[in-house]
C-alpha cells in the first residue's frame, strides 16, 4: 500500500497515519510521545522527501538516490534527520525500514566523509561575557528582566526552552539561594523533573537577587516568570518564547561590545559549563548543574574550558 505526501504531513497524531487508526485514547498518548518541535521537524522532512517524489513505503535504492541528489545542497545533520523521519514513517506502520539497509548506511557514510564539516557552534557566553552584558544594562523594565534572564540562564545552565518554561511556583527560596524545579526538558521527555540550585552571589551579578528584583518590579506573583515587555515598559501576561531568549542574548552582547553573531540562546548554558571547567570544577558537579546525562555529552565544554588550564606552552614560555 502506497501512502503519499498528504498522508504524511497532515496534522495528525503520528508522523504518519497507521493503516488502521488507533483508538482516540491511544492516539492521544502516541502524540504525546513525540515533542511538538520534533513532530514539526519530521513533518517538514517528510514534506521535502515526498515533494521530491518519494513515497511510503519506499526502497533503499530510492532513499540512497535522494541522499545523493541532496548531498551538496543540504548539511549532513539535515540529511541525517531526514533519514530518521523516513525511517519512522515506515516503522510506525510496521513496514521494513529502508534506512537501516547497508546501501543507505554506506551512502550516508560516504557523504559524511566527503561533505562533512565541523558543525558551527555558538560561542559560549563565559563569565566575563556575562558580566559585560549585565554591566551595560540600565534600570528600565527590560533591563531588569534581561539582567535576571541572563544571570539565571547562566547560573542554572538552562536551555532556552527550560528558561522560559519556569513558573513562579517552580522557584523555591532557601537559605543559600533558590532551587528551581524543571518539570520537563529536552532530555527529560517523560517529565521526571530535576532540581537546579542557584546560590547567592555578590553584588549586582547575583542571579537570585536579580530574579527577585524582576518579579517585584513586574508585580509577578504567579504564572510564567519571564514575560514579554513592550517599549513602554508594560509587562505582558504571556510567556517569553525560546526565540526571544536568543534575541535578548544577541542584543545584550552587542550592547556590551561583543559580536552578536557569535552568540545564541544556547550560549548561556555553554558558558556556565565552560567557565566551570576553566575554574577546575569536577565534571560530575558540572553535570549536576547542566543535567547532562554523561561526561561524554559534557566533554566539548570541558575540553574548551581546559584549553588554557595548565597549558603546555605556559610551562615553557
Secondary structure as a PSIPRED ss2 file (coil, helix, strand):
# PSIPRED VFORMAT (PSIPRED V4.0)

   1 X C   1.000  0.000  0.000
   2 X C   1.000  0.000  0.000
   3 X E   0.000  0.000  1.000
   4 X C   1.000  0.000  0.000
   5 X H   0.000  1.000  0.000
   6 X H   0.000  1.000  0.000
   7 X H   0.000  1.000  0.000
   8 X H   0.000  1.000  0.000
   9 X H   0.000  1.000  0.000
  10 X C   1.000  0.000  0.000
  11 X C   1.000  0.000  0.000
  12 X C   1.000  0.000  0.000
  13 X C   1.000  0.000  0.000
  14 X C   1.000  0.000  0.000
  15 X C   1.000  0.000  0.000
  16 X C   1.000  0.000  0.000
  17 X C   1.000  0.000  0.000
  18 X C   1.000  0.000  0.000
  19 X C   1.000  0.000  0.000
  20 X C   1.000  0.000  0.000
  21 X C   1.000  0.000  0.000
  22 X C   1.000  0.000  0.000
  23 X C   1.000  0.000  0.000
  24 X H   0.000  1.000  0.000
  25 X H   0.000  1.000  0.000
  26 X H   0.000  1.000  0.000
  27 X H   0.000  1.000  0.000
  28 X H   0.000  1.000  0.000
  29 X H   0.000  1.000  0.000
  30 X H   0.000  1.000  0.000
  31 X H   0.000  1.000  0.000
  32 X H   0.000  1.000  0.000
  33 X C   1.000  0.000  0.000
  34 X C   1.000  0.000  0.000
  35 X C   1.000  0.000  0.000
  36 X H   0.000  1.000  0.000
  37 X H   0.000  1.000  0.000
  38 X H   0.000  1.000  0.000
  39 X H   0.000  1.000  0.000
  40 X H   0.000  1.000  0.000
  41 X H   0.000  1.000  0.000
  42 X H   0.000  1.000  0.000
  43 X H   0.000  1.000  0.000
  44 X H   0.000  1.000  0.000
  45 X H   0.000  1.000  0.000
  46 X H   0.000  1.000  0.000
  47 X H   0.000  1.000  0.000
  48 X H   0.000  1.000  0.000
  49 X H   0.000  1.000  0.000
  50 X H   0.000  1.000  0.000
  51 X H   0.000  1.000  0.000
  52 X H   0.000  1.000  0.000
  53 X C   1.000  0.000  0.000
  54 X C   1.000  0.000  0.000
  55 X C   1.000  0.000  0.000
  56 X E   0.000  0.000  1.000
  57 X C   1.000  0.000  0.000
  58 X C   1.000  0.000  0.000
  59 X C   1.000  0.000  0.000
  60 X H   0.000  1.000  0.000
  61 X H   0.000  1.000  0.000
  62 X H   0.000  1.000  0.000
  63 X H   0.000  1.000  0.000
  64 X H   0.000  1.000  0.000
  65 X H   0.000  1.000  0.000
  66 X H   0.000  1.000  0.000
  67 X H   0.000  1.000  0.000
  68 X H   0.000  1.000  0.000
  69 X H   0.000  1.000  0.000
  70 X H   0.000  1.000  0.000
  71 X C   1.000  0.000  0.000
  72 X C   1.000  0.000  0.000
  73 X C   1.000  0.000  0.000
  74 X C   1.000  0.000  0.000
  75 X C   1.000  0.000  0.000
  76 X H   0.000  1.000  0.000
  77 X H   0.000  1.000  0.000
  78 X H   0.000  1.000  0.000
  79 X H   0.000  1.000  0.000
  80 X H   0.000  1.000  0.000
  81 X H   0.000  1.000  0.000
  82 X H   0.000  1.000  0.000
  83 X H   0.000  1.000  0.000
  84 X H   0.000  1.000  0.000
  85 X H   0.000  1.000  0.000
  86 X H   0.000  1.000  0.000
  87 X H   0.000  1.000  0.000
  88 X H   0.000  1.000  0.000
  89 X H   0.000  1.000  0.000
  90 X H   0.000  1.000  0.000
  91 X H   0.000  1.000  0.000
  92 X C   1.000  0.000  0.000
  93 X C   1.000  0.000  0.000
  94 X C   1.000  0.000  0.000
  95 X C   1.000  0.000  0.000
  96 X C   1.000  0.000  0.000
  97 X C   1.000  0.000  0.000
  98 X H   0.000  1.000  0.000
  99 X H   0.000  1.000  0.000
 100 X H   0.000  1.000  0.000
 101 X C   1.000  0.000  0.000
 102 X H   0.000  1.000  0.000
 103 X H   0.000  1.000  0.000
 104 X H   0.000  1.000  0.000
 105 X H   0.000  1.000  0.000
 106 X H   0.000  1.000  0.000
 107 X H   0.000  1.000  0.000
 108 X H   0.000  1.000  0.000
 109 X H   0.000  1.000  0.000
 110 X H   0.000  1.000  0.000
 111 X H   0.000  1.000  0.000
 112 X H   0.000  1.000  0.000
 113 X H   0.000  1.000  0.000
 114 X H   0.000  1.000  0.000
 115 X H   0.000  1.000  0.000
 116 X C   1.000  0.000  0.000
 117 X C   1.000  0.000  0.000
 118 X C   1.000  0.000  0.000
 119 X C   1.000  0.000  0.000
 120 X C   1.000  0.000  0.000
 121 X C   1.000  0.000  0.000
 122 X C   1.000  0.000  0.000
 123 X C   1.000  0.000  0.000
 124 X C   1.000  0.000  0.000
 125 X C   1.000  0.000  0.000
 126 X C   1.000  0.000  0.000
 127 X H   0.000  1.000  0.000
 128 X H   0.000  1.000  0.000
 129 X H   0.000  1.000  0.000
 130 X H   0.000  1.000  0.000
 131 X H   0.000  1.000  0.000
 132 X H   0.000  1.000  0.000
 133 X H   0.000  1.000  0.000
 134 X H   0.000  1.000  0.000
 135 X H   0.000  1.000  0.000
 136 X C   1.000  0.000  0.000
 137 X C   1.000  0.000  0.000
 138 X C   1.000  0.000  0.000
 139 X C   1.000  0.000  0.000
 140 X C   1.000  0.000  0.000
 141 X H   0.000  1.000  0.000
 142 X H   0.000  1.000  0.000
 143 X H   0.000  1.000  0.000
 144 X H   0.000  1.000  0.000
 145 X H   0.000  1.000  0.000
 146 X H   0.000  1.000  0.000
 147 X H   0.000  1.000  0.000
 148 X H   0.000  1.000  0.000
 149 X H   0.000  1.000  0.000
 150 X H   0.000  1.000  0.000
 151 X H   0.000  1.000  0.000
 152 X H   0.000  1.000  0.000
 153 X H   0.000  1.000  0.000
 154 X H   0.000  1.000  0.000
 155 X H   0.000  1.000  0.000
 156 X C   1.000  0.000  0.000
 157 X C   1.000  0.000  0.000
 158 X C   1.000  0.000  0.000
 159 X C   1.000  0.000  0.000
 160 X H   0.000  1.000  0.000
 161 X H   0.000  1.000  0.000
 162 X H   0.000  1.000  0.000
 163 X H   0.000  1.000  0.000
 164 X H   0.000  1.000  0.000
 165 X C   1.000  0.000  0.000
 166 X C   1.000  0.000  0.000
 167 X E   0.000  0.000  1.000
 168 X H   0.000  1.000  0.000
 169 X H   0.000  1.000  0.000
 170 X H   0.000  1.000  0.000
 171 X E   0.000  0.000  1.000
 172 X E   0.000  0.000  1.000
 173 X E   0.000  0.000  1.000
 174 X E   0.000  0.000  1.000
 175 X C   1.000  0.000  0.000
 176 X C   1.000  0.000  0.000
 177 X E   0.000  0.000  1.000
 178 X E   0.000  0.000  1.000
 179 X E   0.000  0.000  1.000
 180 X E   0.000  0.000  1.000
 181 X E   0.000  0.000  1.000
 182 X E   0.000  0.000  1.000
 183 X C   1.000  0.000  0.000
 184 X C   1.000  0.000  0.000
 185 X E   0.000  0.000  1.000
 186 X C   1.000  0.000  0.000
 187 X C   1.000  0.000  0.000
 188 X E   0.000  0.000  1.000
 189 X C   1.000  0.000  0.000
 190 X C   1.000  0.000  0.000
 191 X C   1.000  0.000  0.000
 192 X C   1.000  0.000  0.000
 193 X C   1.000  0.000  0.000
 194 X E   0.000  0.000  1.000
 195 X E   0.000  0.000  1.000
 196 X E   0.000  0.000  1.000
 197 X E   0.000  0.000  1.000
 198 X E   0.000  0.000  1.000
 199 X E   0.000  0.000  1.000
 200 X C   1.000  0.000  0.000
 201 X C   1.000  0.000  0.000
 202 X C   1.000  0.000  0.000
 203 X H   0.000  1.000  0.000
 204 X H   0.000  1.000  0.000
 205 X H   0.000  1.000  0.000
 206 X C   1.000  0.000  0.000
 207 X H   0.000  1.000  0.000
 208 X H   0.000  1.000  0.000
 209 X H   0.000  1.000  0.000
 210 X H   0.000  1.000  0.000
 211 X H   0.000  1.000  0.000
 212 X H   0.000  1.000  0.000
 213 X H   0.000  1.000  0.000
 214 X H   0.000  1.000  0.000
 215 X H   0.000  1.000  0.000
 216 X H   0.000  1.000  0.000
 217 X H   0.000  1.000  0.000
 218 X H   0.000  1.000  0.000
 219 X C   1.000  0.000  0.000
 220 X C   1.000  0.000  0.000
 221 X C   1.000  0.000  0.000
 222 X C   1.000  0.000  0.000
 223 X C   1.000  0.000  0.000
 224 X E   0.000  0.000  1.000
 225 X C   1.000  0.000  0.000
 226 X C   1.000  0.000  0.000
 227 X E   0.000  0.000  1.000
 228 X E   0.000  0.000  1.000
 229 X E   0.000  0.000  1.000
 230 X C   1.000  0.000  0.000
 231 X C   1.000  0.000  0.000
 232 X C   1.000  0.000  0.000
 233 X C   1.000  0.000  0.000
 234 X C   1.000  0.000  0.000
 235 X E   0.000  0.000  1.000
 236 X E   0.000  0.000  1.000
 237 X E   0.000  0.000  1.000
 238 X E   0.000  0.000  1.000
 239 X E   0.000  0.000  1.000
 240 X C   1.000  0.000  0.000
 241 X C   1.000  0.000  0.000
 242 X H   0.000  1.000  0.000
 243 X H   0.000  1.000  0.000
 244 X H   0.000  1.000  0.000
 245 X H   0.000  1.000  0.000
 246 X H   0.000  1.000  0.000
 247 X H   0.000  1.000  0.000
 248 X H   0.000  1.000  0.000
 249 X H   0.000  1.000  0.000
 250 X H   0.000  1.000  0.000
 251 X H   0.000  1.000  0.000
 252 X H   0.000  1.000  0.000
 253 X H   0.000  1.000  0.000
 254 X H   0.000  1.000  0.000
 255 X H   0.000  1.000  0.000
 256 X C   1.000  0.000  0.000
 257 X C   1.000  0.000  0.000
 258 X C   1.000  0.000  0.000
 259 X C   1.000  0.000  0.000
 260 X H   0.000  1.000  0.000
 261 X H   0.000  1.000  0.000
 262 X H   0.000  1.000  0.000
 263 X C   1.000  0.000  0.000
 264 X C   1.000  0.000  0.000
 265 X C   1.000  0.000  0.000
 266 X C   1.000  0.000  0.000
 267 X H   0.000  1.000  0.000
 268 X H   0.000  1.000  0.000
 269 X H   0.000  1.000  0.000
 270 X H   0.000  1.000  0.000
 271 X H   0.000  1.000  0.000
 272 X H   0.000  1.000  0.000
 273 X H   0.000  1.000  0.000
 274 X H   0.000  1.000  0.000
 275 X H   0.000  1.000  0.000
 276 X H   0.000  1.000  0.000
 277 X H   0.000  1.000  0.000
 278 X H   0.000  1.000  0.000
 279 X C   1.000  0.000  0.000
 280 X C   1.000  0.000  0.000
 281 X C   1.000  0.000  0.000
 282 X C   1.000  0.000  0.000
 283 X H   0.000  1.000  0.000
 284 X H   0.000  1.000  0.000
 285 X H   0.000  1.000  0.000
 286 X H   0.000  1.000  0.000
 287 X H   0.000  1.000  0.000
 288 X H   0.000  1.000  0.000
 289 X H   0.000  1.000  0.000
 290 X H   0.000  1.000  0.000
 291 X C   1.000  0.000  0.000
 292 X C   1.000  0.000  0.000
 293 X C   1.000  0.000  0.000
 294 X C   1.000  0.000  0.000
 295 X H   0.000  1.000  0.000
 296 X H   0.000  1.000  0.000
 297 X H   0.000  1.000  0.000
 298 X H   0.000  1.000  0.000
 299 X H   0.000  1.000  0.000
 300 X H   0.000  1.000  0.000
 301 X H   0.000  1.000  0.000
 302 X H   0.000  1.000  0.000
 303 X H   0.000  1.000  0.000
 304 X H   0.000  1.000  0.000
 305 X H   0.000  1.000  0.000
 306 X C   1.000  0.000  0.000
 307 X C   1.000  0.000  0.000
 308 X C   1.000  0.000  0.000
 309 X C   1.000  0.000  0.000
 310 X C   1.000  0.000  0.000
 311 X C   1.000  0.000  0.000
 312 X H   0.000  1.000  0.000
 313 X H   0.000  1.000  0.000
 314 X H   0.000  1.000  0.000
 315 X H   0.000  1.000  0.000
 316 X H   0.000  1.000  0.000
 317 X C   1.000  0.000  0.000
